[in-house]
């Protein structure tokens, strides 16, 4: 059976990719600041946040120390076996929880609390196993809960989270705000509203929402969301500060959430060119939650970027054997291609289409992901443009939607239009090397050599190995631009 994992793109923000379902009652508790973890205020953090009562940057010196000493780990057979065994145990436990609540709703189908708990368990298992069918099962339980008790708060919040997963951001925002009217103290509903605002590209409103969230409920989930938004806006010091506060408020009692955050922070460090630091975070995630597949995929990414292709293949093959994720299936193909295994790469790229079809059958919108995949690999480029246009028409203010459209247009030599959408994609000042690379290449072809050189220079200086497919092209283009500008 093919196992699927959904990764709705909100600008590559993991609070939406992996909404941290800590349980509705836990998420409503406002006493997160009472765990004994210090959140210190400082002048620098007040400057970052723009005033008010806000929180300080902690632990940066320690982070610098450990990342500077870190050596990228290798995966031996014994640890891999142990990891998979731990992951299987977690999946078995999830199955028992689901079976319990399924039995309850079979005997009492109008028990809205049981339906909500069943929906929550399915959502948690979808995140753990990657089976998108669990999202459909969760939706069925939420529908039953709302039919039994219309507008009950917990079901509404769960519905909003499912709508974010399906990229129904406008609906999700409406649902989350309706839930907040019924319970203004619910931080989970507020977090989902912020995620929906990011998906819609309303970044100022999302910032206000997340700032309020960290004020009222400083936690791993609230600070990590704020960190993502600062990253999107190109404010690296604020993003780093928010990440450190996220970990300082983590009491470690929910190891899977700790692992998720470590992986997400690793992705942030990878984009910044700190591959050793990223690998440190992925390893920390595995120590917190053995077998965490997203951490293994992160280690594979670092290995590939470091030229350790044998290790990257081994890790990606393990990951893909456990979960068929569009991103990971394609990444394995890219590593195969880098090692000369063209037939294997072609097979992986064909598999992406098969997985995408199954995603769509489960109600998942993959327009942005598929448009970018097709454009990156020069496959069915007109289809890439169509899918990107469809995504842009729905969410025209999302920077990653604009980026996908600009890149697809560039690949089909629609240069003037590509430039227009590229300017939208980089308008926030993000340091994401993919966004900068696309903007550099688009401006290069448009004849804006100084602008193009600026974008590509930032890519090469920050993260020269940002992409297996395009790192070499970025360096070559920058050399050409340096000659053109200096001549």
Long-range contacts (C-beta under 8 A, 24 or more apart in sequence): 2-324, 2-354, 2-355, 2-358, 3-129, 3-130, 3-131, 3-322, 3-323, 3-324, 4-130, 4-131, 4-132, 4-133, 4-323, 4-324, 4-325, 4-355, 4-358, 4-359, 4-362, 5-129, 5-130, 5-131, 5-132, 5-323, 5-324, 5-325, 6-126, 6-130, 6-132, 6-135, 6-165, 6-359, 6-362, 6-364, 7-325, 7-326, 7-327, 7-369, 8-164, 8-165, 8-166, 8-167, 8-199, 8-364, 8-365, 9-167, 9-368, 9-369, 9-400, 10-164, 10-169, 10-195, 10-198, 10-199, 10-398, 10-400, 11-198, 11-199, 11-228, 11-232, 11-398, 11-399, 11-400, 12-267, 12-400, 12-432, 13-195, 13-198, 13-225, 13-228, 13-232, 14-224, 14-228, 14-260, 14-263, 14-264, 14-267, 15-191, 15-194, 15-195, 15-221, 15-224, 15-225, 15-228, 16-164, 16-165, 16-195, 16-198, 16-199, 18-127, 18-260, 18-264, 18-294, 19-123, 19-127, 19-161, 19-164, 19-165, 19-191, 19-192, 19-195, 20-220, 20-221, 20-257, 20-260, 21-120, 21-123, 21-124, 21-127, 21-161, 22-221, 22-254, 22-257, 23-120, 24-116, 24-120, 24-154, 24-157, 24-158, 24-188, 27-186, 27-187, 27-188, 27-191, 27-221, 28-183, 28-185, 28-186, 28-187, 28-188, 30-185, 30-187, 30-216, 30-217, 32-217, 32-218, 32-219, 32-222, 32-249, 33-217, 33-218, 33-249, 35-249, 35-251, 36-251, 37-248, 37-249, 37-250, 37-251, 38-248, 39-218, 39-245, 39-248, 39-249, 44-237, 44-241, 45-241, 48-230, 48-235, 48-237, 48-238, 48-241, 49-211, 49-238, 52-211, 52-215, 53-215, 54-211, 54-214, 54-215, 55-214, 55-218, 55-223, 55-241, 55-245, 56-241, 56-245, 57-237, 57-240, 57-241, 57-244, 57-245, 58-244, 58-245, 58-248, 59-244, 59-247, 59-248, 60-240, 60-241, 60-244, 63-244, 63-277, 66-280, 67-269, 67-274, 67-276, 67-277, 67-280, 68-276, 70-276, 70-277, 70-279, 70-280, 71-276, 72-275, 72-276, 72-279, 72-302, 72-303, 72-306, 72-308, 73-279, 73-283, 73-299, 74-311, 75-296, 75-299, 75-311, 75-314, 75-315, 80-318, 82-290, 82-291, 83-286, 83-290, 83-291, 83-292, 83-296, 84-291, 84-318, 84-322, 85-291, 86-289, 86-290, 86-291, 87-128, 87-290, 87-291, 87-292, 87-293, 87-322, 88-291, 90-128, 90-256, 90-291, 91-125, 91-128, 91-129, 94-121, 94-124, 94-125, 94-128, 94-129, 95-125, 97-121, 98-122, 98-125, 105-141, 105-144, 109-144, 109-148, 110-148, 111-148, 112-144, 112-145, 112-146, 112-148, 112-149, 112-152, 112-154, 112-155, 113-154, 115-141, 115-142, 115-144, 115-145, 115-148, 115-155, 116-141, 116-142, 116-145, 116-152, 116-154, 116-155, 116-158, 119-145, 119-155, 119-158, 120-158, 123-158, 123-161, 123-162, 128-256, 129-323, 130-293, 130-322, 130-323, 130-324, 130-325, 132-358, 132-359, 132-362, 132-364, 133-362, 135-162, 135-165, 135-166, 135-362, 135-363, 135-364, 136-362, 136-363, 138-162, 151-178, 151-182, 153-179, 153-182, 153-183, 153-186, 156-182, 156-189, 157-186, 157-188, 157-189, 157-192, 160-189, 160-192, 160-193, 160-196, 161-192, 163-196, 164-192, 164-195, 164-196, 164-199, 165-364, 166-363, 166-364, 166-365, 167-199, 167-364, 167-365, 167-394, 167-395, 169-196, 169-197, 169-199, 169-200, 169-395, 170-196, 170-200, 172-196, 172-199, 173-197, 173-200, 187-213, 187-216, 187-217, 187-219, 187-222, 190-216, 191-221, 191-222, 191-225, 194-225, 195-225, 198-228, 198-229, 198-232, 198-398, 199-395, 199-398, 200-395, 200-397, 200-398, 201-395, 201-396, 201-397, 201-398, 201-399, 201-401, 202-397, 203-229, 203-232, 203-233, 203-428, 207-233, 214-242, 214-245, 218-245, 218-249, 219-246, 219-249, 219-250, 220-246, 220-247, 220-249, 220-250, 220-257, 220-258, 220-261, 221-257, 222-246, 223-249, 224-261, 224-264, 224-265, 227-265, 227-268, 228-264, 231-268, 231-271, 231-430, 231-431, 231-432, 232-399, 232-428, 232-430, 233-428, 233-429, 233-430, 234-428, 234-429, 234-430, 234-431, 235-429, 236-272, 236-431, 239-268, 243-268, 252-288, 255-288, 255-289, 256-289, 256-292, 258-285, 258-288, 258-289, 259-285, 259-286, 259-288, 259-289, 259-292, 259-294, 259-295, 260-285, 260-292, 260-294, 262-288, 262-295, 263-292, 263-294, 263-295, 263-298, 266-295, 266-298, 267-298, 270-298, 270-301, 270-302, 270-305, 270-463, 271-431, 271-432, 271-433, 271-463, 271-466, 272-431, 272-462, 272-463, 273-433, 273-462, 273-463, 273-464, 273-466, 275-302, 275-305, 275-306, 275-465, 278-302, 293-319, 293-322, 293-323, 297-325, 297-327, 297-328, 297-331, 300-328, 300-331, 300-335, 301-331, 304-331, 304-334, 304-335, 304-338, 304-468, 305-465, 305-466, 305-468, 306-465, 309-335, 309-338, 309-339, 313-339, 324-351, 324-355, 325-355, 326-352, 326-355, 326-356, 326-359, 326-366, 326-369, 326-370, 326-373, 327-369, 329-355, 330-373, 330-377, 334-468, 334-469, 335-468, 337-468, 338-468, 349-377, 349-379, 365-391, 367-391, 368-400, 368-401, 368-404, 371-404, 371-405, 371-407, 371-408, 372-404, 372-407, 372-408, 374-408, 375-404, 375-407, 375-408, 375-410, 375-411, 376-407, 376-469, 376-470, 377-469, 378-411, 381-408, 381-411, 381-412, 382-412, 384-408, 384-411, 384-412, 385-409, 385-412, 385-414, 392-421, 399-424, 399-425, 399-426, 399-427, 399-428, 399-430, 399-435, 400-425, 400-435, 403-434, 403-435, 403-438, 406-438, 406-439, 406-442, 407-438, 407-442, 410-438, 410-441, 410-442, 410-445, 415-442, 415-445, 415-446, 416-446, 418-442, 418-446, 419-443, 419-446, 419-448, 426-455, 431-458, 431-462, 433-458, 433-459, 433-462, 433-463, 433-466, 433-467, 434-466, 434-467, 437-466, 437-467, 437-470, 437-474, 440-474, 440-477, 440-478, 441-473, 441-474, 441-477, 444-477, 444-480, 444-481, 449-481, 449-484, 449-485, 450-485, 452-477, 452-481, 453-478, 453-481, 453-482, 453-485, 456-481
